[in-house]
Amino acid sequence: MTSDPLHPQAIQASRPGALPGRQQASIHGPLQALESLLRMTCIALFVVTFIVQPVVIPSESMEPTLQVGDFLLVDHISLALNTPWHMLLASRQPLRQQIILFRSPEHPRHYLIKRIVGIPGDHLRIVADQVWINGQPLHEPYLAPQSHSTAAALEDFPVHAYTDPRMDLGWWNSLQLLVHDNQLTVPPGKYFVLGDNRSHSLDSRYWGFVDRDQIVATPILIYFSVRRSSAPELPGAQPTNDKLGFDGSLLARIRYGVRWSRLFQVVH
């Protein structure tokens, strides 16, 4: 180190309480920390809002894969089409047996979640609940055991007679033009979707295809899950109209209301 009393380092060190190289950090440290915090907050908000978005499962149509009260993180990038970044990123085409989040063909302001069974060009039929694709039975290990104690879902498809009032009449009329040799041909840009709980799912059998541009996301994982309010296995549970909670003490809610085993499960 120089011994010249006029050297800048010597002048700085001669000031009371001055430490070499620390003055600038002490002045800008809090500002830099605040800037970093704001930057991380903006990034987190962007990711949660536009890339990974939380949704909750309201019905049993996808059980047992997705249960009522499951909270999901969904990926908006992989299947991006109608998004600000679709021109920058090469979006993938939806795959057969992939679960998707999409705008309802009947009510575009609502979102549904189902599993793709038929992709463009497929020849599809359902016989006694068994899906056949291009002449081959589709292996579906994710299906729920079927119960027909309620108004049964369509066990055979396509149908040639309009016997189920839940089926959209316009879809039934269109269906007759798409069926050849008792098989439904999936047109270009269209997808045929079903719920994993077939006997409790209103899906493509009832209202038709999902357009490619209606598909908005695919689920990634379950980050939280709570039992429905009327579940009989909850000690001390009281009837309530709230599907995602039940009356009881806070400790009971935490102990019995949360499905701990489902947390952070990857969705397949």
NORUR-V72197 format. One record per backbone hydrogen bond with DSSP energy under -0.5 kcal/mol. CO is the residue of the C=O (numbers start at 1). NH is the residue of the N-H. If there is no record, write none. Layout:
BEGIN
CO;NH / CO;NH
END
This chain:
BEGIN
4;7 / 7;11 / 8;12 / 9;13 / 10;14 / 11;15 / 12;15 / 15;18 / 19;22 / 19;23 / 22;26 / 23;27 / 24;28 / 25;29 / 28;32 / 29;33 / 30;34 / 31;35 / 32;36 / 33;37 / 34;38 / 35;39 / 36;40 / 37;41 / 38;42 / 39;43 / 40;44 / 41;45 / 42;46 / 43;47 / 44;48 / 45;49 / 46;50 / 46;51 / 47;51 / 47;52 / 51;53 / 51;76 / 53;74 / 55;72 / 56;58 / 57;69 / 60;63 / 61;197 / 62;65 / 62;66 / 67;70 / 69;226 / 70;57 / 70;72 / 71;223 / 71;224 / 72;55 / 72;74 / 73;220 / 73;221 / 74;53 / 74;76 / 75;218 / 77;80 / 78;92 / 81;83 / 83;86 / 85;88 / 85;89 / 89;91 / 95;98 / 98;116 / 100;114 / 101;216 / 101;217 / 102;112 / 107;104 / 107;110 / 110;104 / 112;102 / 114;100 / 115;194 / 116;97 / 118;192 / 119;122 / 122;124 / 122;186 / 123;134 / 124;184 / 125;132 / 126;157 / 127;130 / 129;131 / 130;127 / 131;138 / 132;125 / 133;136 / 136;133 / 137;139 / 138;140 / 140;143 / 150;152 / 153;155 / 155;129 / 157;126 / 161;163 / 163;165 / 164;167 / 168;172 / 169;173 / 170;174 / 171;175 / 172;176 / 173;177 / 174;177 / 174;178 / 175;178 / 175;179 / 178;180 / 178;185 / 180;183 / 183;180 / 183;185 / 184;124 / 184;186 / 185;187 / 186;121 / 187;190 / 189;212 / 191;193 / 191;210 / 192;117 / 192;118 / 193;204 / 194;115 / 196;144 / 196;198 / 197;200 / 198;201 / 201;203 / 203;206 / 203;207 / 204;208 / 206;168 / 209;211 / 210;191 / 211;214 / 211;215 / 212;215 / 214;103 / 217;101 / 218;75 / 220;267 / 221;73 / 221;223 / 222;264 / 222;265 / 224;71 / 225;259 / 228;231 / 231;234 / 233;235 / 234;237 / 238;247 / 241;243 / 242;245 / 247;238 / 249;253 / 250;254 / 251;255 / 252;256 / 252;257 / 253;257 / 253;258 / 254;258 / 257;227 / 258;260 / 259;262 / 259;263 / 260;263 / 262;265 / 265;222
END
